[in-house]
């Protein structure tokens, strides 16, 4: 899923085989000034993601999706640390902490 993709692109029929192979995944969104870890890192599936978009989720707030929880939680925590000034943004490259 590309950052900034539209809901239509994300839910496109061409992705149907991928949806069947990976029905659940972890989504990381960009933190706001009041976000906590559970707000920006959560498990979802394709149906729930569609409902999030219909409910007003802005695709530009999605940072990345991950197949496993630990990767998603580590990246989400790094984003919170950058926001709070505990981590230099240069320490994150391609969603991974150096």
C-alpha positions in Angstrom: 0.0 0.0 0.0 1.5 3.3 -1.0 1.4 6.3 1.2 -1.2 8.6 -0.1 -3.1 6.0 -2.0 -6.8 6.6 -2.4 -9.3 4.1 -0.9 -10.3 3.1 -4.4 -6.7 2.2 -5.2 -6.2 0.3 -2.0 -9.3 -1.7 -2.4 -8.9 -2.3 -6.2 -10.0 -5.7 -7.5 -6.4 -6.3 -8.8 -5.4 -6.8 -5.2 -7.9 -9.6 -4.6 -5.2 -12.3 -4.5 -3.2 -10.3 -2.0 -6.2 -9.8 0.2 -6.9 -13.5 0.2 -3.3 -14.3 1.1 -3.0 -11.7 3.9 -6.5 -11.2 5.3 -5.3 -9.4 8.5 -2.4 -6.9 8.9 -1.2 -4.1 11.1 -1.7 -0.5 10.1 0.5 2.4 11.4 -0.8 5.9 11.0 1.0 9.2 11.6 0.7 10.4 15.1 -1.1 13.6 16.2 0.0 15.6 19.2 -2.3 13.6 21.5 -1.9 10.1 19.9 -0.9 7.1 22.0 0.5 3.8 20.6 -2.9 2.1 20.4 -4.2 5.1 18.4 -1.7 4.8 15.6 -0.9 1.0 15.6 -3.7 -1.5 15.2 -4.6 -4.8 13.5 -7.2 -4.6 10.8 -8.5 -6.4 7.7 -9.6 -5.3 4.3 -13.3 -4.9 5.2 -12.5 -2.9 8.3 -10.0 -0.8 6.4 -12.8 0.1 3.9 -15.0 1.0 6.8 -12.3 3.2 8.2 -12.1 5.1 4.9 -15.9 5.4 4.8 -15.8 6.8 8.3 -13.3 9.5 7.3 -9.8 8.0 7.6 -7.5 10.2 5.5 -5.3 8.0 3.4 -2.4 10.5 3.8 -2.3 9.7 7.5 -1.3 6.1 6.8 2.4 5.6 7.4 2.7 1.9 6.4 1.1 -1.5 6.8 2.9 -4.5 8.3 2.2 -8.2 8.2 3.3 -8.8 11.9 2.6 -6.9 15.1 6.1 -6.4 16.4 7.3 -4.6 13.3 4.3 -2.3 13.4 4.7 -1.5 17.1 8.4 -0.8 16.8 7.8 1.7 14.0 4.8 3.3 15.7 6.8 3.8 18.9 9.6 5.3 16.8 7.2 7.8 15.3 5.9 8.7 18.7 9.5 9.2 20.0 10.3 11.5 17.0 7.1 13.5 17.7 8.1 13.8 21.4 11.7 14.8 20.6 13.2 11.6 22.1 14.5 10.3 18.7 16.2 12.2 15.8 14.0 11.9 12.6 17.3 11.1 10.7 17.4 7.8 12.7 14.4 6.4 10.8 15.0 5.2 7.2 12.3 3.5 5.2 10.2 3.0 8.3 13.1 1.3 10.2 15.0 2.6 13.1 18.8 2.6 12.6 
